[in-house]
């Protein structure tokens, strides 16, 4: 087990533009304060965050603005599936709120 004093937070930000990219790209990465800033920016912009320390270790080895390698497609696909599910659930909740507001007018 790691001591908290030995723990260094790391984060990696991915982006995938289906129109331009063949695979998701690393758009930001860092540790310590940089990692905290990446997470803060994601939260401020309602970007889903997924904690996966093993995947972070692998992704952090990729240079910024480089696509992930084929060997990581499955792991990253799971993240995008997670994000899709979150987005779908959010849309469903937003739709229900909208319906309630419309019905209560």
N, C-alpha and C positions, 0 to 999 in steps of 0.2 A: 504494500500500500504506500502511496506517495504522501509525503508531508505536504501540507499546503504551502509551506515556505519554499519548497522545491518545485512547485507547480508553476509552469509558465503557460499562460493562456495563448492559444494559437487560433487563427481563423483564416479561412480562405473564402473568397467570393467568386461565384461562377456566374457566367452569363451565356445564354444560348439564343441566338437569333436564327430562327429556322430559314429565313430568307438569305442570310449571308454565310452562316457557319456550317461546317460539316459536323462539328461536335461542340459541346460546351467548352468555353475558354475560361482560364483563370484571369480575373480582372483585378483582383487585389488579394494580398496575403500579408500576414505579419504575425508577430508575437508581442506579448506584453501590451504596452500602451497602443501600439498600432492595431493589434487584434481587437482591443476594446473599442477603438474608434470605428473599425469596420463593423462591428456588431451594433454600435450606437447608430451609425448611419443606416444600417439595415432596418433597425427598429423604427427610426424616424420616418422611413419611407415604406413602412408596412411590408418589408421583404421578409418572407419566411426564413426562419433560422432552424437548422437541424444540427444537433450535436452528435458528432461521430468522430471520436478522437483518433481511431485507426485510419479512417479515410482522410482526415486532416493531415496526418503524418505523410501519407502518400501524395496528396494533392499539393502539399507545401513544397514538394521537390520539383514541381513543374514551374517553369518560368512564366511570369506575367505575360499575358496576351498570347499564350500558346494554348492550343486545343489539348484536351485530355487525350491520353493514348487509348488505343482500342482495348487494352487490357483492363481499363477502368470503366468502360461503358456500363457494365452491369451495375456496379456500385453507384455510379452517378445517376443511372436511370432510376434506381430506387429512390434517390433524393428527389428527382423531378416528379416521380409518381407521388411522393409524399406532398410535394408542393401543389401538385394538381388536385390532390384530395383536399388539402386545406382550402385551396381556392374554390373548389366546387362546393365545399361545406359553407364557406363564407358567402358565396353567391346564393345558396339555398336560404341561408339565414337572412341575408339582405332582402331577398324576394318575399319571405314570410313577413318581415317587418313592413315592407312596402304594402303588402296585401292588408295587413292589420290597419295601417294608417288609412288606406283607401276605404276600408269597410267601416271605420270609425268616424268618417267625415260626414 
